[in-house]
């Protein structure tokens, strides 16, 4: 009897799937909406402009965007595409990451591997469920305004959407979706790993023990380093923009794939061309971190009061 009790006492803890709460979804959507509506979309527009016009400097891209419509030029593609993306991508990530992490751990993965697996699977799901067509339409909005420079009034955003749908169907509005999937999965994988490495370094530098909570500034620093250094995969972002761009170029191959686009950019602009727009992308990563970490606690408190649920999502 005592032997049985001993065996039962030493049994591993039962694996539980993390619940996906409404309060978590609301918190994620709210923070994402704030981030994109403030500095997020202007940085996205500059990044996309530099990636599409690879001869432009940072200052040149700022001037090009301003020339499209002044301050409003920096918010092209915000409504509705950036808002749709911001309000839905968090929910997709939480649902899929929760499932993927659970199954990874059921096959024996530890917390770190389970977390990184969940994030990478969630990133792929984000691309195919919501971010593919949203990033495509944002890029179309940002690059189609070259038409206006020729004295032709550009079509409205929904007119453009329907025109692409009629001509090319679902594949047309999801151009570059494979590149988005590669970007998202490498983003989440590297951001998770690099942020964890930065946290370990900060703990050692400040004499904190493993598991001890970091201060707000330390959390921003660790997440900012993780987000900023994740821009190593900028070539896939430039490829994504080129695949979705409305820029006219007779030398550009038809029916672009990720491989064809990589060869086209490299042959025309070299390695430097594959890293165009990396500066605003790093800025975007840092701004997202500030919104999620610095404003997260205030937003968490507000959501808990509104829903009556305890928020369990990490921000």
GUPARO-756349 format. One record per residue (C-alpha): x, y, z. Coordinates in steps of 0.2 Angstrom, whole numbers, padded with zeros to 4 digits, always signed. Layout:
REM residues N
XYZ
...
END
This chain:
REM residues 315
+0000+0000+0000
+0014+0012+0005
+0023+0007-0011
+0008+0011-0021
+0006+0028-0012
+0025+0031-0016
+0023+0028-0034
+0007+0039-0035
+0016+0053-0025
+0031+0053-0038
+0019+0054-0053
+0023+0069-0064
+0010+0084-0063
-0004+0082-0075
-0002+0092-0091
-0015+0106-0093
-0019+0116-0108
-0019+0135-0105
-0036+0142-0106
-0039+0156-0119
-0049+0169-0110
-0059+0184-0117
-0050+0196-0106
-0033+0190-0113
-0040+0193-0131
-0047+0210-0126
-0030+0215-0119
-0020+0210-0134
-0032+0218-0146
-0033+0234-0136
-0014+0235-0135
-0011+0231-0153
-0024+0244-0159
-0016+0257-0148
+0002+0253-0155
-0003+0253-0173
-0014+0269-0172
+0000+0279-0164
+0018+0276-0171
+0015+0259-0177
+0008+0263-0194
+0019+0278-0198
+0034+0266-0195
+0026+0253-0206
+0023+0265-0220
+0041+0271-0220
+0048+0253-0219
+0037+0247-0233
+0041+0263-0244
+0060+0259-0241
+0058+0241-0245
+0048+0245-0261
+0059+0259-0267
+0076+0252-0263
+0086+0267-0269
+0078+0279-0256
+0087+0284-0240
+0078+0285-0224
+0076+0304-0226
+0071+0301-0244
+0057+0289-0239
+0050+0301-0226
+0049+0314-0240
+0041+0302-0252
+0028+0298-0239
+0025+0316-0235
+0022+0320-0254
+0008+0307-0255
-0003+0317-0243
+0006+0326-0229
+0004+0318-0211
-0011+0307-0218
+0002+0299-0230
+0010+0291-0214
-0007+0282-0210
-0011+0274-0227
-0018+0257-0225
-0023+0260-0207
-0041+0259-0210
-0047+0246-0211
-0033+0234-0215
-0021+0238-0201
-0035+0239-0188
-0042+0222-0194
-0025+0214-0192
-0021+0222-0175
-0038+0217-0168
-0037+0199-0174
-0019+0193-0175
-0018+0192-0156
-0033+0180-0154
-0026+0169-0168
-0009+0168-0160
-0016+0164-0142
-0028+0150-0148
-0015+0142-0159
+0000+0145-0148
-0010+0137-0133
-0014+0121-0143
+0004+0120-0151
+0012+0122-0134
+0001+0109-0126
+0005+0096-0139
+0024+0100-0139
+0024+0097-0120
+0014+0081-0122
+0028+0075-0133
+0041+0079-0119
+0046+0097-0123
+0052+0108-0109
+0044+0125-0105
+0056+0134-0116
+0054+0123-0131
+0036+0122-0129
+0034+0141-0128
+0045+0144-0143
+0035+0130-0153
+0019+0138-0148
+0024+0155-0154
+0031+0149-0170
+0015+0139-0174
+0005+0154-0169
+0015+0165-0181
+0012+0154-0196
-0007+0153-0191
-0007+0172-0190
+0000+0174-0208
-0013+0162-0216
-0028+0167-0206
-0028+0186-0205
-0011+0194-0209
-0008+0188-0227
-0022+0198-0235
-0021+0213-0222
-0002+0215-0226
-0005+0213-0245
-0019+0227-0244
-0008+0238-0234
+0006+0237-0246
-0005+0240-0261
-0012+0255-0252
+0006+0262-0249
+0013+0258-0266
-0002+0262-0277
-0001+0280-0274
+0012+0282-0288
-0003+0283-0299
-0008+0299-0291
+0009+0307-0296
+0004+0304-0315
-0012+0315-0312
-0024+0300-0311
-0035+0299-0296
-0031+0282-0287
-0046+0271-0283
-0053+0269-0265
-0047+0255-0254
-0062+0244-0256
-0063+0247-0275
-0045+0241-0275
-0049+0226-0265
-0064+0221-0276
-0053+0224-0292
-0040+0212-0286
-0053+0199-0280
-0061+0200-0298
-0045+0198-0307
-0035+0186-0296
-0047+0179-0283
-0041+0174-0266
-0023+0171-0272
-0022+0189-0277
-0027+0197-0260
-0015+0184-0252
+0000+0188-0262
+0016+0185-0252
+0007+0175-0239
+0021+0162-0239
+0034+0176-0236
+0023+0183-0222
+0022+0165-0214
+0041+0164-0214
+0043+0181-0207
+0031+0177-0193
+0038+0161-0188
+0056+0167-0188
+0050+0183-0179
+0042+0174-0165
+0055+0160-0163
+0070+0173-0162
+0060+0186-0152
+0056+0173-0139
+0074+0166-0138
+0083+0183-0139
+0072+0190-0126
+0075+0176-0114
+0094+0177-0117
+0093+0196-0114
+0083+0193-0097
+0097+0180-0092
+0110+0193-0096
+0101+0207-0086
+0099+0195-0071
+0117+0191-0071
+0122+0210-0072
+0110+0215-0058
+0113+0200-0047
+0095+0194-0048
+0091+0175-0046
+0083+0165-0060
+0064+0167-0059
+0065+0184-0049
+0054+0197-0057
+0063+0211-0068
+0058+0229-0066
+0048+0238-0079
+0064+0246-0087
+0073+0229-0087
+0058+0221-0095
+0057+0234-0109
+0076+0233-0111
+0075+0214-0113
+0060+0213-0124
+0066+0228-0134
+0083+0219-0138
+0073+0203-0143
+0062+0213-0154
+0075+0224-0162
+0088+0210-0165
+0073+0200-0173
+0075+0211-0188
+0089+0200-0194
+0076+0192-0205
+0073+0209-0214
+0077+0201-0231
+0061+0190-0230
+0051+0206-0226
+0058+0215-0242
+0054+0200-0252
+0036+0201-0245
+0034+0219-0249
+0041+0216-0267
+0028+0202-0270
+0014+0212-0264
+0019+0229-0272
+0010+0238-0285
+0026+0246-0292
+0028+0245-0311
+0044+0237-0317
+0045+0228-0334
+0060+0218-0328
+0051+0210-0313
+0047+0192-0316
+0029+0187-0318
+0021+0175-0305
+0033+0179-0291
+0038+0166-0278
+0049+0169-0263
+0064+0161-0272
+0061+0172-0288
+0059+0188-0278
+0075+0185-0269
+0085+0183-0285
+0077+0198-0293
+0081+0209-0278
+0098+0203-0276
+0103+0204-0294
+0096+0222-0295
+0101+0229-0277
+0113+0217-0270
+0114+0212-0251
+0111+0230-0246
+0094+0230-0255
+0088+0215-0245
+0090+0225-0229
+0081+0241-0235
+0069+0247-0221
+0078+0238-0207
+0080+0255-0197
+0061+0259-0196
+0058+0240-0193
+0069+0240-0177
+0060+0256-0172
+0044+0247-0174
+0050+0232-0164
+0055+0244-0150
+0038+0254-0150
+0028+0238-0150
+0039+0233-0134
+0035+0249-0125
+0017+0248-0129
+0016+0230-0123
+0027+0231-0108
+0026+0249-0102
+0007+0251-0105
+0003+0233-0102
+0000+0234-0083
-0012+0249-0085
-0021+0240-0099
-0022+0224-0089
-0030+0233-0074
-0043+0241-0085
-0048+0225-0094
-0049+0216-0077
-0061+0229-0071
-0071+0229-0087
-0073+0210-0088
-0071+0204-0070
-0059+0191-0076
-0041+0189-0071
-0029+0192-0086
-0016+0178-0087
-0008+0183-0104
+0010+0189-0103
+0014+0206-0111
END
